[in-house]
Amino acid sequence: MATVSATRTMGRTTGRTARRTGNQKGQKKVSPTRLAANGFLRQQFLPLFRRGTDVPDQQQAEEGFFQSLARMPDIEQASATVYRDKPYPYNILLSYWHLKRHCLPQPDTTVSILSQDNGTVMLATQKIYDTGTSFYFIPVLPLHRLLSDRKRRPAAELLLSVFSYLYHIAGVPYYRDSRSAISYYYEMIAEWIWDDPGSCDEDEQRSSFSELNKAAHWGDVIFRKLFSRVQLEQFATRLNALQPRDEWERDCLSVARAFHELWQAYPQASLFRNMSAGAVADDDENGCIHAEQYISFVADTEGWLYEQVSEMLNSEFNECLTMEQPTILDLHDGRPKEAHALDFEERIFPLIEDVCTILNNLP
C-alpha cells in the first residue's frame, strides 16, 4: 500500500529584511504569547454521533440500559454513568463507549447493547476463550508405537486412559468415526487418489495408500482399546503405579495427573459445552469454522497424509468469516442466571497441547 506524505515548508523572507523606522527608544517590548499546547491536551474529544432513523423509545431504552448497567458487576458505575444527562440517544452511546474503553473487568470480555422484539434494551457481556489458529489434533499412531514398546508400556497405558477420558467425557471426536469431520477429509483424499491415479507416480501412489491403510487399521485397533470403560476405571491405579524412569515419563505422569484432576473437578464437562460462533447467516454454510474441524483425534501429525489434510483445512478456513470458540454470554436483564465461567476450557486446551507435545516427542 502506497503511503503519501505531505511536507510542510516554513515561509521566510528573502533579501533585505524590512525594518520599521521610528522612535526606537519609545518602543514598548511585547511579551510573546504563552503556548496553548497544554490547554489543548487537557481537552476531551467525545465521539461523533449521527442519529439513526430507527431509534427505540426514549423512556424504555434509557430505563432498560441504565438499569442493566447498574446490574453489571465489577465496574466503576459512577464513571460509566457520567454521560447520563446528555441528550438521548447520545447519553446511551457515550456511556456504552466509556464502558468499553475504561470499565470492563477483563481484556477478553466484550460488551454489547441488545434490543429485544418488545423494545427492551439491555447490556450483554461476552467472554471468549481464544483458541487461536492452532489445530488441536491428538495423534493416535504414536500411542500405538508406544504400546508396542514393553519398557514404555506403563506410560503408554496411562496415556490410553487419558485418551479414553478425552473421548468419553471431554467429547473429542475420533477420526475413524464416520460422523467426524476429519473422517470426511481422509475419505476425500482416498477418493482423490483412486479417481486420479495420474496425479502421482506409482511409488507415490503406493506410499499414499500405505499411509491411509495404516491410519485406518491402527486407528481401529486403538479405538477398540480406548472405547472400553476399563481405561477410565484404571486411570487412578495407573497414575499411582507409574514410576518415571526419565524426563519424558515424568512429563507424561504430570500431564496425566492434571487430566485426572480436571476430570474429578468437572466430571461431566465437554469441550463443546460452550461452543458458539456468534451471529452467522443461516444460508451461509461455509461461513463458519466448526469446532470439530480443529479439535479431533487424528492418525498422525506428520507425514504426507497430515500435510494433505492441513492444506485442505487451511484452504477451507481461509473462506470462513467466523469460528466456533468457547463463549459465554451474560444478559444483564435482572433475571437470576447460572454462574458461568470458562475455567474448564482454560485448563483443558493447554493440557491437550501438552499431551500432543509428549506424543510428538517420543523417546
N, C-alpha and C positions, 0 to 999 in steps of 0.2 A: 504494500500500500504506500503510495507516494505521500510524502509529507511536505506541505507547503509552508515555508517560514517567511515571515514578514520582518524586514529590518527597518527600524525607525532611525532616520538621520536627524541629528540635532542641528537646527539652523544656527548660523553665525554670520556676523557682518564681515564684509571683505573690504580691503582698502583702509583708508584712514578712518579711525573711529570718530564719529561726530561728537563734538563737545558742546556743552551748554555754556554760553557766556553769561556773565552777570556777576553779581556780588558774591564771591566765594566765601567771604567772611561771614556774611549774614545767613548763609545757607544752613538749614537745620539737618541734623543727622536723622535718618529714618531707620528704625529697628526692623530687621527682617521679620516677616510674619512667621509665627510658630507653625511647624508642620502639623497637619491634621491626621497623620497616619495612625496614631494611637487611637484617636476617636473612631476612625474608620474600622479598625479591628475590633472595637468594642460593640459594633452594631450586630444585630441578629437578623439574618435574612430568612424569612419564612418561605416555604414552598409556594409556587404559583398555583392558582386554583381557577378552574373554569367550570361553571355549574353545568351539570348534565341535564338532559331532557327528562329523564326518568328518575326522580328523586323520591324516596319514601316519605310518608307523612312525618312532619317535623316532631310532633309530640311523641308519637310512637317510637320513632327512630332514636331520639335523644334519650328517652326513658330507658329503652332496651339497651342501648350502647353503654351508657354511663352506669347502669346497674350491673351490667356484665363486667365492665371494667372494675367495679368495686369488688366483685367476687374473685377476681384473679389473684392467686397467691403470689407472695414473694416479689412484689413490685412496689415502686415508690408511688403510691396512689396520688399524693399531692402534686408531684411533678407531672404526672400523666394527665391530670385534670386541669392544669393551669390555663388551658385554652377554652374552657367550658363556656365562657361568656362571649366568645366570638360569634358572629352571625352563623346561622345554620345554612348549609351543612359543613361550612368551613370549620366549625368547632370540633366536629367529629373527625374530620380528616386530619386536622392538626394534632389532636390527641392521639390518633392512631399512628401518625408519623412519629411523634415523640415517643410513643410506646415502643415502636420497633427500633428506634435508634438508641434509646437510653435505659429502658426498663426491663427488657427480657432477662430472666434469670440465668439462662444458659445459651451459649452460642449456637447450639444445634436445635434451638427452638424457634419456630416461626409463628406469627400470629396473623389471623385473617378476620375480616368482617363478613359475617354471613347474614343473609336476609332470607327468611322463610316465606312460604307462599302466603301466609296470613299477615305479612308485613312486619313481623317481629325481627328486630335487629339484635345481633349478639356477637360477641367475640369468641373465637376458637383458637386454641393453641395447638400446634402440631410439632411433635418431636420425631425425628427420623434418625435411625441408626444407619450411617452411611457405609454401605458395603464396598464402596469404591468401584474400581474397574477390574476386580480380580475374579477369576474362576475359582469357586470353592469345590474343586474336583478331588475326590478322595480315591487314590489309585488302589486297585484290587490285586493286580498281578504281583506287586512287591510282597504283599502278605502271603500269597501262595508260595513264593520263593522262600520266604522266612519260615513258613510251616514245614518246608522240606528239609530245613537245617535242624538236626537233632539238638545241637547245642543251644540254638536260639528258640527252641520250641516253647519254653515257658513264657518268654516275652511275646512270641507270636500268638499264643493262646489268649494272653491278656489283651492284645490288640484286637483279637477276634471278638472279645467281649465288648470292647469299645465300638467295633463295627455294628454289633448286634444292637447296642443302645442307640446308635445313630440311625439305624434303620427302623427299629420297632418303636422307639419313644420319640426321638427328635424328628423322625419322618423324612430322612434324606432319601430321595429316590434312588433305585438301583437300576443300572443301565441294562440289565437283562430282562427287566420288566417291560413288556411291550407298550405299556402306558406311559413310560418315562420319556422325557424329551430327548435324552441322549441316545436311547434306543432308536429313535427315528433317524438321527444323523448317521448312526452306524449302518442302518439299513440302506440309506440313500447312497452311502459310499460303496457298499457291496453291489447294489444295483448298477451303479455307475461303472464299476469295473467289468461286470458281466455284459452290460449293454454296449460298452465302448472299449473292447479289448485293444484296439489300435492306439489308444491314448498312452500306452506304455509298452515296453518290450516284454518278452517272455519272462525274463528273470524278475523284472519289477512286478509283473502280474503275479508270479508265484510267491514272491515275498509279501505282497499285499494280502493275498488270500491266507497266507500263513499267519499274519498278524490278526486278521479277522477271526480265523478259526481258534487261535489261542485265546483271544478275548472272549469268544463265545464259550468254549469248553471250560476253561479255568474259572471264568466268571460264574458259570452254573455250579461248579464244584464249591466255590467259596460261598455262594448264595445259600446252598443247602446247609452249610455249616452255620452261618450266622442267623439263618431263619429259625433255627432251633432255640427255644427259650432257655435251654440249658446254659447257653453262653451268658445270659443275663444272671441266671441263678448262681453261676460260678464266678461272677465278677469280683465280689469281695474276697472270696477264697484265693483267687489268683493274685489279687493285689498283695495279700499278706504272705503268699508263698514265694513270690519272686525275690531273689537275692541278686541284685545287679552286680555284674562282673566287670563292667566298663562304663564309660561315659554315655554311650548310646543307650544302654539298658537303663541307666539312671534317668535319662531323659524320657525314655519310654514309660517307666514307672511313674514319673512325675506327671506326665500328661494323662495317663490312665487314671491316676488318683483324682486329678482335677475333674475329669469327666464323671467319675463316680460320685464325687461331692456335688456336682451340678445336678446329677440325676436325683440324688437324695433331696436336694433343695427344691427342685422343680420336677416332681415325679411324673407329671403328665404333659410337660411343656413341649410343644412342637416348634420347629424352626419357622413354620409358616403361619403361626397363630396371629401375628400382627402384620402380615404382608399386605401392602397396599401400594397402588401406583398413582393414587390421586385421581383427578378427572381425566378420563380417556374416552374419546368418542366411541360410541357403540359399534359404529361401522368401520372403525379403523383396526382391523385385525392384526396388522403388522406394526402398530404404533407403540407397542409396549414390550419391554424385555421382561419375561416372566421369571420368577424366582427359580423354578425347576430347570431353567435353561443354564443357570450359572452355579447351581448347587446340586451336586449329584455324586454318586459313586460312578467311577469310570474304570475302564480296563487298565489304563496306564496314563501317565502324564509326560511321556516321552515316546519318541518313535514316529514313524510315518503316519500311523492311524490317528494319533493325537494331533499331529500337525494339520491333518485334513479337517478334523472336527473343529479345531480352533479357527482355521480360516473360514469355514462355513459360518460359525457363530459370529465372528467379528464382522463378516460381511453383512450378516443379517442385523446385528446390533447397530451398525452404522446407519441403518434406515429407520431405527426406532426413535421415538420422541421422548419416551419416559421409561421408567424402570420400577419394577416392584421391589420395595425395600421395607424393612420393619418400620412401621409407622404407628404412632398413637395420636389420635385426635380427641381433644377435650373441648366440649361445648360448655361455655360458662353461661348457662341459662338458668341457674338456680336449682335445677333438679339434682337429687343425690346421684352420685356417679361412683363407679367402682374405682379403686386405686389402680391406676395404670402406670406401668414402668417398662423400660426396655432392659432391665437388669439381666434377664436370661440371655437376650441377644448379645449384650455387651460382653458376656462371658463365653458363649459358645463359639462365636465366629473366630476369635483369636485361637481357641483351642483346636478348631478344625485346621487352621493354618499350621499349628504346631504338629498335629498328627501327620499332616501331609509332608512336612519337612522331615519327620522321622522316617516315613516310608520312602521318601526320595533320596535318603542318605543312609541306606542300609550298610552295615559294616561288612 
